[in-house]
Amino acid sequence: MAALDRAVAKRITAFLRERVAQLDDPRSIGEALKGSKLGAFWKYRVGDYRIIASIEDGALCILVVRIGNRREVYRK
């Protein structure tokens, strides 16, 4: 998050706290990724940015793996 613009970082943090963290099932507003490398992850859209996350059911934990612009976030 340190590499992001301060306003974008605040927007993403607010999205995660106010929308995703409040849900019983965080998959309800996310979208499953496809493919061999990203198939276990979920994405959330915040403007032109994407949050790539792993969702662990047992602990109700959402691990944010990567945040970036939609043009670049899926590379690597």
VENSULPE-V288011 format. One record per residue. N is the residue number from 1. PHI is phi as a letter, one per 20 degrees, with the letter a starting at -180 (* if undefined). BURIAL is b if it has 24 or more other ideal C-beta (glycine too) atoms within 12 Angstrom, else e. Layout:
((N PHI BURIAL) (N PHI BURIAL))
//
This chain:
((1 * e) (2 f e) (3 f e) (4 e e) (5 g e) (6 g e) (7 f e) (8 f e) (9 f e) (10 f e) (11 f b) (12 f b) (13 f e) (14 f e) (15 f b) (16 f b) (17 f e) (18 e e) (19 d e) (20 f b) (21 f e) (22 e e) (23 e e) (24 f e) (25 c e) (26 f b) (27 f e) (28 f e) (29 d b) (30 e b) (31 c e) (32 f e) (33 e b) (34 d e) (35 o e) (36 f e) (37 e e) (38 d e) (39 f e) (40 e e) (41 d b) (42 c b) (43 c b) (44 c b) (45 d e) (46 c b) (47 m e) (48 e e) (49 d b) (50 c b) (51 d b) (52 e b) (53 c b) (54 d b) (55 d b) (56 d e) (57 f e) (58 g e) (59 d e) (60 l e) (61 d e) (62 d b) (63 e e) (64 f b) (65 e e) (66 b b) (67 c b) (68 a b) (69 f e) (70 f e) (71 f e) (72 d e) (73 f b) (74 e e) (75 e e) (76 n e))
//
